[in-house]
Amino acid sequence: MNIIEVKDLAKVYANDGVETRALDGVSFSIKKGEFLAIMGPSGSGKSTLLQILGLLDDHSYGSYTFSGRSVKSYNPDEIADIRNEKMGFVFQAFNLLPKSTVLDNVKLPLLYSKVPEKDWERLATDAVEAVGLGHRINYEANRLSGGEKQRVAIARALVNKPEVIFADEPTGNLDSKSGQAVIEIIQKLNREKGHTIILITHETYTAEYAERIIRLHDGKIESDVRVTNRKLDGKDFVK
């Protein structure tokens, strides 16, 4: 089952009468439970694509179908619900509240959800433990290392049990060891928990943890290939 389908997707920005196509006729589908990496140089359109797929921005032309329904048919309240309940986001900058504890940071999405308040602590604790930070659960975020902060961001993205997790350069602010630990956690969530993962990265090494890599160039798909020698826990394996 395809959870995401885009066809002839385009994004056009107009500035002083000059049009710039950030995306230009992009077509692909993503199966439920797939781990996809999107790569490309600066200005290739990968961040624009993530914004559109994550319902943070609208497309100009073409079609985008999420869970079998055109996103154009959703009203603003439905879009907000989808972003909160069916999507999780992990960004390069962590975006944590520095003086709040790990647990309270992870609880944040639940404040805007339909989940009963009595369940918040259990769900947040489960998410923290899923990323291996149970021993830091009452630490303030500003006491954590960069790698630990990104794990908290992943836990926060997990807490609503989303269908899709969008990870935008999640290792970009980390050293190589911390970055590897973070991407291995993301891969584990895909392989063991079945989350669909869409990873934006400029790092080939990081992308090779995915099942499939789409490369963009000047707003167009340059290649769309399966990864034959994926990485797992620092090793290569063939799926």
Stockholm file with secondary structure:
# STOCKHOLM 1.0

chainA/1-239         MNIIEVKDLAKVYANDGVETRALDGVSFSIKKGEFLAIMGPSGSGKSTLLQILGLLDDHSYGSYTFSGRSVKSYNPDEIADIRNEKMGFVFQAFNLLPKSTVLDNVKLPLLYSKVPEKDWERLATDAVEAVGLGHRINYEANRLSGGEKQRVAIARALVNKPEVIFADEPTGNLDSKSGQAVIEIIQKLNREKGHTIILITHETYTAEYAERIIRLHDGKIESDVRVTNRKLDGKDFVK
#=GR chainA/1-239 SS CEEEEEEEEEEEEEETTEEEEEEEEEEEEEETTCEEEEECCTTSSHHHHHHHHTTSSCCSEEEEEETTEEGGGSCHHHHHHHHHHTEEEEETTCCCCTTSBHHHHHHGGGGGSSSCGGGHHHHHHHHHHHTTCGGGTTSBGGGSCHHHHHHHHHHHHHTTCCSEEEEESTTTTSCHHHHHHHHHHHHHHHHHHCCEEEEECSCHHHHTTSSEEEEEETTEEEEEEECSSEEETTEEECC
#=GC SS_cons         CEEEEEEEEEEEEEETTEEEEEEEEEEEEEETTCEEEEECCTTSSHHHHHHHHTTSSCCSEEEEEETTEEGGGSCHHHHHHHHHHTEEEEETTCCCCTTSBHHHHHHGGGGGSSSCGGGHHHHHHHHHHHTTCGGGTTSBGGGSCHHHHHHHHHHHHHTTCCSEEEEESTTTTSCHHHHHHHHHHHHHHHHHHCCEEEEECSCHHHHTTSSEEEEEETTEEEEEEECSSEEETTEEECC
//
